[in-house]
Amino acid sequence: MGPNALAFLSAGFGAGLAVIGAGLGIGKLAAAAMDGSARQPTAAGDIRTSMIIAAALIEGATLFAIVVTLLLALKP
């Protein structure tokens, strides 16, 4: 097993952990938003807007993590 194989393996683990973390984060975010909307239906629009913004930020951080792992794996 050469150094390239270890780089690819670590990049796969890093990308996998980033995606798992993002999935868990967005899942908790959506659960909290649904709970908040059920408790106070009049604020559902504001809660939905805040949820979409937070989900976009989580997705952006995940994309950054995946790009970093790919750059580390593919560097010469």
Buried (B, 14 or more C-beta within 10 A) or exposed (E): EEEEEEBEEEBEEBBEEBEEBBEEBBEEBEEEBBEBBEEEEEEBEEBBEBBEEBBEEBEEBBEEBBEBBEEEBEEE
